[in-house]
Amino acid sequence: MTIYAVAVCASDLPRARGFYELLGFRFPEVEADDPHLEAEDDSGVRLMIDEVSVIAGLYGEQPRPGTAAGFAMRAGSPREVDETVSRIRSVGHTVVKEPYDAPWGQRYATVADPDGYRVDLFCPLP
């Protein structure tokens, strides 16, 4: 088995779409009332975003984003990590952990999507 997709839910689908577009995901055009989005990044990994109501119906309970669940995105350079964090901040999204040179040899930062899902941004240091 291989990972096909990462899924999150959103209380505001257009805002979530905008956040993930800042990270490089490309979404096809969908109807304004469509409760589901799927995008693919350059590596072929899919990101699925569903409105909260879809997940509540699927699981039988309201979704609760956690602080330990999330995913990581590898940047092409340490500078790209810094620039991505700057873009995220400039439009009002949350930067959880500012970019820093981690002791394990990576430029590392953590941001949060509009619903609190954590996204780690990293790149190996030269």
N, C-alpha and C positions, 0 to 999 in steps of 0.2 A: 504494500500500500504506500501511497505517496500523498502528501498534502496537496489538495486541489484548490482549497480556498480558505480564507480567514473571514469570519463573519462577525459583524457588530450590529447593534440596533441603534436607531436614532429617534429622538423626540422631534427633531426638525431636519427632515431629509435634505432640503436644499442647503442648509448650513453645513451639514455633515459632508455633503458632496463637495462643497467649496473647500472645506478643510483638507479632504483627501486629494483634491486636485492640486493643492499646494505641495503635496508630497509626491506628485508625479503620476497619480492614477488618472486614466482616461476613461470617461463614462460615455456610453452612447446616449443619444437623445432618447428620452422616454416621455410618455404622457405625464402631464402635470400631477395627476392623481395616482400615479403608479406608486405602490408602497414598497417596491423592491428595486435596488440598483445593483449592478454588477460591473466591475471594472477590472482591467488587467494592467499590471505594471510591465516594465520592460523585460522582466525575468519570466513572465508567463504565469505568475501567481495571481489568482483572482481574489478580489475583495468584494464581499457581498454585504450590502447594507439594507436592513429592513426597518420599516417603521416599528415603533414599540408595539403597536396593536397586533402586528403580524406575529411577532415573537410571543406575545402574551397568549394569542390564540393557539399557537403551535405547542407551547410548553405548559399552558394552563396556569401561568402565574406571570406577574409583572417582572420584566428583566431588571436586574440590578448589576450595573457594571462594577467590577471590582478593581482594586488597586494593584492586584497581583496578576491579573490577566491582561494580556496585550500582545503586541508583536514588535519585531525589530526590523528596521530597514537599513540596508547597507548603502552608504553613500560612496561616490567615486573618489572623494578626497576629504581630508579634514575640513578644508574650507567649505565644501558643500554642506557639511553638517552645520557649520556656523551660519551660512547663508539661509539654509532652510529654517533654522530656528528664528532668524531675524524676520523672515516672511511670515511665519506662524504668529509671532508676537505682533507684527505690524498691523495685522487685521483683527487683533483682539483675542486670539486663542491663548490658552494657558501653556506656559513653559514650566514644566514640573522641575526639571533639573537643567541648569544652564550648561552649555558645552564645556567640557573639560577633558584634559588628557588623563584618562583612567590608568591606574597602575597595571592593568592587564594589557596595555599597549594599544588602546583605541582612543580616538576622539569620540566622545560619547555625550549624548543629551537625551532627555525625555520630554515629550510634549503630550498633551491630553487633547483628545477630540472633544467636540461640544458636549458629548454625553459622559465624558470622564474616562474613556478607554485610553490606556497608555500606549504610546508608540515610542520605542527607543530608536534613536538615530545614531549610527556609528560608522566609523571607518578606521581600519588599521592605520596606526601611525607609521611613518616611514622609518 
